[in-house]
């Protein structure tokens, strides 16, 4: 939630007064490659998956997830520079988003130093996510990448519960469904976890 970002009361009131709040169903594409963005989205509740895709091959690579209080680095870059989006974004679950116009963002940059600190923190977080993605794609085996991916879904009872198909996971990892299925069989015997995955 925006209220949890420790911003000045005046800025919080300004955000609430000048943002448009929308509720987006799960599995809905909200940004596509080539879109012109005249706003910046902030996630109030829910999760947005940000990824790049190749139109010729249909291959996708997950860049990062945006969750409560966060925004999309690549969308912000496109908005600030009046450029087209280089990424796509879809909701993982039902998600509440607050959109803020580029004009208002620029006003807040001048008026509120705390706003600039928030944006810089978000930039750093998303940049680190992208560096981790590049490192995993470049240097890690698919089995190791899959373990890291699945561990994010580990609950307190020691079970990994992922409401995704093998195909969806393969898109997140930038590989094929067949590769993911083989890797899952291999690591399932190595990991003391219970898997709950769709086929």
TORKOL-4160 file (C-alpha; in steps of 0.2 Angstrom, whole numbers, padded with zeros to 4 digits, m for minus):
199
<pt num="1" X="0000" Y="0000" Z="0000"/>
<pt num="2" X="0006" Y="0018" Z="m0004"/>
<pt num="3" X="0002" Y="0022" Z="0015"/>
<pt num="4" X="0016" Y="0010" Z="0020"/>
<pt num="5" X="0029" Y="0019" Z="0011"/>
<pt num="6" X="0033" Y="0032" Z="0025"/>
<pt num="7" X="0030" Y="0047" Z="0014"/>
<pt num="8" X="0025" Y="0064" Z="0021"/>
<pt num="9" X="0006" Y="0066" Z="0024"/>
<pt num="10" X="0005" Y="0080" Z="0011"/>
<pt num="11" X="0012" Y="0069" Z="m0002"/>
<pt num="12" X="0001" Y="0054" Z="0002"/>
<pt num="13" X="m0014" Y="0066" Z="0001"/>
<pt num="14" X="m0008" Y="0072" Z="m0016"/>
<pt num="15" X="m0006" Y="0054" Z="m0022"/>
<pt num="16" X="m0023" Y="0049" Z="m0017"/>
<pt num="17" X="m0031" Y="0065" Z="m0024"/>
<pt num="18" X="m0021" Y="0063" Z="m0041"/>
<pt num="19" X="m0021" Y="0045" Z="m0044"/>
<pt num="20" X="m0033" Y="0034" Z="m0053"/>
<pt num="21" X="m0036" Y="0018" Z="m0044"/>
<pt num="22" X="m0042" Y="0002" Z="m0054"/>
<pt num="23" X="m0044" Y="m0016" Z="m0050"/>
<pt num="24" X="m0038" Y="m0028" Z="m0063"/>
<pt num="25" X="m0043" Y="m0046" Z="m0064"/>
<pt num="26" X="m0029" Y="m0060" Z="m0064"/>
<pt num="27" X="m0020" Y="m0065" Z="m0080"/>
<pt num="28" X="m0024" Y="m0048" Z="m0088"/>
<pt num="29" X="m0011" Y="m0040" Z="m0099"/>
<pt num="30" X="m0010" Y="m0021" Z="m0094"/>
<pt num="31" X="0006" Y="m0016" Z="m0103"/>
<pt num="32" X="0012" Y="m0023" Z="m0120"/>
<pt num="33" X="0028" Y="m0020" Z="m0130"/>
<pt num="34" X="0026" Y="m0004" Z="m0141"/>
<pt num="35" X="0013" Y="0004" Z="m0129"/>
<pt num="36" X="0015" Y="0023" Z="m0127"/>
<pt num="37" X="0014" Y="0026" Z="m0108"/>
<pt num="38" X="0008" Y="0043" Z="m0101"/>
<pt num="39" X="0006" Y="0036" Z="m0084"/>
<pt num="40" X="0016" Y="0026" Z="m0071"/>
<pt num="41" X="0007" Y="0012" Z="m0062"/>
<pt num="42" X="0009" Y="0008" Z="m0043"/>
<pt num="43" X="0003" Y="m0008" Z="m0036"/>
<pt num="44" X="m0008" Y="m0006" Z="m0021"/>
<pt num="45" X="m0012" Y="m0024" Z="m0019"/>
<pt num="46" X="m0008" Y="m0040" Z="m0029"/>
<pt num="47" X="0006" Y="m0045" Z="m0041"/>
<pt num="48" X="0011" Y="m0040" Z="m0058"/>
<pt num="49" X="0023" Y="m0050" Z="m0069"/>
<pt num="50" X="0035" Y="m0040" Z="m0080"/>
<pt num="51" X="0043" Y="m0049" Z="m0095"/>
<pt num="52" X="0051" Y="m0047" Z="m0112"/>
<pt num="53" X="0045" Y="m0057" Z="m0126"/>
<pt num="54" X="0051" Y="m0061" Z="m0144"/>
<pt num="55" X="0037" Y="m0059" Z="m0157"/>
<pt num="56" X="0045" Y="m0071" Z="m0169"/>
<pt num="57" X="0048" Y="m0086" Z="m0157"/>
<pt num="58" X="0035" Y="m0082" Z="m0144"/>
<pt num="59" X="0048" Y="m0085" Z="m0131"/>
<pt num="60" X="0047" Y="m0075" Z="m0115"/>
<pt num="61" X="0059" Y="m0071" Z="m0101"/>
<pt num="62" X="0053" Y="m0065" Z="m0084"/>
<pt num="63" X="0062" Y="m0049" Z="m0078"/>
<pt num="64" X="0054" Y="m0047" Z="m0061"/>
<pt num="65" X="0038" Y="m0046" Z="m0051"/>
<pt num="66" X="0030" Y="m0030" Z="m0044"/>
<pt num="67" X="0021" Y="m0031" Z="m0028"/>
<pt num="68" X="0013" Y="m0020" Z="m0015"/>
<pt num="69" X="0020" Y="m0002" Z="m0015"/>
<pt num="70" X="0031" Y="m0005" Z="m0030"/>
<pt num="71" X="0031" Y="0000" Z="m0048"/>
<pt num="72" X="0039" Y="m0005" Z="m0065"/>
<pt num="73" X="0056" Y="0001" Z="m0068"/>
<pt num="74" X="0055" Y="m0001" Z="m0087"/>
<pt num="75" X="0038" Y="0008" Z="m0088"/>
<pt num="76" X="0045" Y="0022" Z="m0078"/>
<pt num="77" X="0059" Y="0024" Z="m0090"/>
<pt num="78" X="0047" Y="0024" Z="m0105"/>
<pt num="79" X="0036" Y="0037" Z="m0096"/>
<pt num="80" X="0050" Y="0048" Z="m0091"/>
<pt num="81" X="0057" Y="0048" Z="m0109"/>
<pt num="82" X="0041" Y="0048" Z="m0118"/>
<pt num="83" X="0047" Y="0032" Z="m0126"/>
<pt num="84" X="0037" Y="0016" Z="m0131"/>
<pt num="85" X="0037" Y="0002" Z="m0118"/>
<pt num="86" X="0050" Y="m0012" Z="m0121"/>
<pt num="87" X="0042" Y="m0024" Z="m0109"/>
<pt num="88" X="0025" Y="m0032" Z="m0106"/>
<pt num="89" X="0016" Y="m0034" Z="m0090"/>
<pt num="90" X="0002" Y="m0045" Z="m0084"/>
<pt num="91" X="m0007" Y="m0048" Z="m0067"/>
<pt num="92" X="m0003" Y="m0064" Z="m0058"/>
<pt num="93" X="m0018" Y="m0062" Z="m0046"/>
<pt num="94" X="m0032" Y="m0049" Z="m0045"/>
<pt num="95" X="m0022" Y="m0033" Z="m0043"/>
<pt num="96" X="m0027" Y="m0015" Z="m0037"/>
<pt num="97" X="m0016" Y="m0002" Z="m0046"/>
<pt num="98" X="m0015" Y="0017" Z="m0044"/>
<pt num="99" X="m0010" Y="0026" Z="m0060"/>
<pt num="100" X="m0001" Y="0043" Z="m0059"/>
<pt num="101" X="0001" Y="0054" Z="m0074"/>
<pt num="102" X="0018" Y="0059" Z="m0080"/>
<pt num="103" X="0015" Y="0077" Z="m0078"/>
<pt num="104" X="0010" Y="0075" Z="m0059"/>
<pt num="105" X="0026" Y="0064" Z="m0057"/>
<pt num="106" X="0037" Y="0078" Z="m0063"/>
<pt num="107" X="0028" Y="0091" Z="m0051"/>
<pt num="108" X="0032" Y="0079" Z="m0037"/>
<pt num="109" X="0050" Y="0078" Z="m0042"/>
<pt num="110" X="0052" Y="0096" Z="m0039"/>
<pt num="111" X="0040" Y="0098" Z="m0024"/>
<pt num="112" X="0044" Y="0083" Z="m0013"/>
<pt num="113" X="0062" Y="0077" Z="m0010"/>
<pt num="114" X="0055" Y="0061" Z="m0002"/>
<pt num="115" X="0047" Y="0057" Z="m0019"/>
<pt num="116" X="0064" Y="0057" Z="m0027"/>
<pt num="117" X="0070" Y="0045" Z="m0014"/>
<pt num="118" X="0056" Y="0033" Z="m0016"/>
<pt num="119" X="0059" Y="0033" Z="m0035"/>
<pt num="120" X="0078" Y="0030" Z="m0033"/>
<pt num="121" X="0074" Y="0015" Z="m0021"/>
<pt num="122" X="0062" Y="0008" Z="m0033"/>
<pt num="123" X="0075" Y="0010" Z="m0047"/>
<pt num="124" X="0088" Y="0001" Z="m0037"/>
<pt num="125" X="0077" Y="m0014" Z="m0032"/>
<pt num="126" X="0071" Y="m0017" Z="m0050"/>
<pt num="127" X="0089" Y="m0015" Z="m0056"/>
<pt num="128" X="0095" Y="m0028" Z="m0044"/>
<pt num="129" X="0081" Y="m0040" Z="m0050"/>
<pt num="130" X="0086" Y="m0038" Z="m0068"/>
<pt num="131" X="0104" Y="m0041" Z="m0064"/>
<pt num="132" X="0100" Y="m0057" Z="m0055"/>
<pt num="133" X="0089" Y="m0062" Z="m0070"/>
<pt num="134" X="0104" Y="m0059" Z="m0082"/>
<pt num="135" X="0116" Y="m0069" Z="m0070"/>
<pt num="136" X="0104" Y="m0084" Z="m0069"/>
<pt num="137" X="0101" Y="m0084" Z="m0088"/>
<pt num="138" X="0120" Y="m0083" Z="m0091"/>
<pt num="139" X="0128" Y="m0093" Z="m0078"/>
<pt num="140" X="0116" Y="m0105" Z="m0069"/>
<pt num="141" X="0110" Y="m0122" Z="m0075"/>
<pt num="142" X="0091" Y="m0124" Z="m0077"/>
<pt num="143" X="0090" Y="m0136" Z="m0062"/>
<pt num="144" X="0098" Y="m0122" Z="m0051"/>
<pt num="145" X="0087" Y="m0109" Z="m0058"/>
<pt num="146" X="0071" Y="m0119" Z="m0055"/>
<pt num="147" X="0076" Y="m0123" Z="m0037"/>
<pt num="148" X="0078" Y="m0104" Z="m0034"/>
<pt num="149" X="0061" Y="m0101" Z="m0043"/>
<pt num="150" X="0052" Y="m0114" Z="m0033"/>
<pt num="151" X="0059" Y="m0109" Z="m0016"/>
<pt num="152" X="0050" Y="m0092" Z="m0018"/>
<pt num="153" X="0034" Y="m0102" Z="m0016"/>
<pt num="154" X="0039" Y="m0112" Z="m0001"/>
<pt num="155" X="0027" Y="m0111" Z="0013"/>
<pt num="156" X="0029" Y="m0114" Z="0032"/>
<pt num="157" X="0024" Y="m0132" Z="0031"/>
<pt num="158" X="0038" Y="m0136" Z="0019"/>
<pt num="159" X="0027" Y="m0137" Z="0003"/>
<pt num="160" X="0030" Y="m0128" Z="m0013"/>
<pt num="161" X="0013" Y="m0123" Z="m0020"/>
<pt num="162" X="0013" Y="m0115" Z="m0037"/>
<pt num="163" X="m0003" Y="m0112" Z="m0046"/>
<pt num="164" X="0006" Y="m0112" Z="m0063"/>
<pt num="165" X="0007" Y="m0125" Z="m0077"/>
<pt num="166" X="0024" Y="m0131" Z="m0083"/>
<pt num="167" X="0022" Y="m0120" Z="m0098"/>
<pt num="168" X="0019" Y="m0105" Z="m0088"/>
<pt num="169" X="0035" Y="m0109" Z="m0077"/>
<pt num="170" X="0045" Y="m0112" Z="m0093"/>
<pt num="171" X="0040" Y="m0094" Z="m0100"/>
<pt num="172" X="0046" Y="m0087" Z="m0083"/>
<pt num="173" X="0062" Y="m0095" Z="m0085"/>
<pt num="174" X="0065" Y="m0092" Z="m0103"/>
<pt num="175" X="0065" Y="m0111" Z="m0109"/>
<pt num="176" X="0054" Y="m0124" Z="m0115"/>
<pt num="177" X="0040" Y="m0134" Z="m0106"/>
<pt num="178" X="0049" Y="m0150" Z="m0110"/>
<pt num="179" X="0065" Y="m0144" Z="m0102"/>
<pt num="180" X="0055" Y="m0138" Z="m0086"/>
<pt num="181" X="0046" Y="m0155" Z="m0085"/>
<pt num="182" X="0063" Y="m0165" Z="m0086"/>
<pt num="183" X="0071" Y="m0153" Z="m0073"/>
<pt num="184" X="0056" Y="m0155" Z="m0061"/>
<pt num="185" X="0057" Y="m0174" Z="m0061"/>
<pt num="186" X="0076" Y="m0173" Z="m0058"/>
<pt num="187" X="0075" Y="m0160" Z="m0043"/>
<pt num="188" X="0060" Y="m0168" Z="m0036"/>
<pt num="189" X="0070" Y="m0183" Z="m0030"/>
<pt num="190" X="0084" Y="m0171" Z="m0023"/>
<pt num="191" X="0073" Y="m0159" Z="m0013"/>
<pt num="192" X="0063" Y="m0164" Z="0002"/>
<pt num="193" X="0048" Y="m0153" Z="m0003"/>
<pt num="194" X="0031" Y="m0158" Z="m0009"/>
<pt num="195" X="0026" Y="m0151" Z="m0026"/>
<pt num="196" X="0009" Y="m0145" Z="m0030"/>
<pt num="197" X="0010" Y="m0140" Z="m0049"/>
<pt num="198" X="m0002" Y="m0140" Z="m0063"/>
<pt num="199" X="0003" Y="m0150" Z="m0078"/>
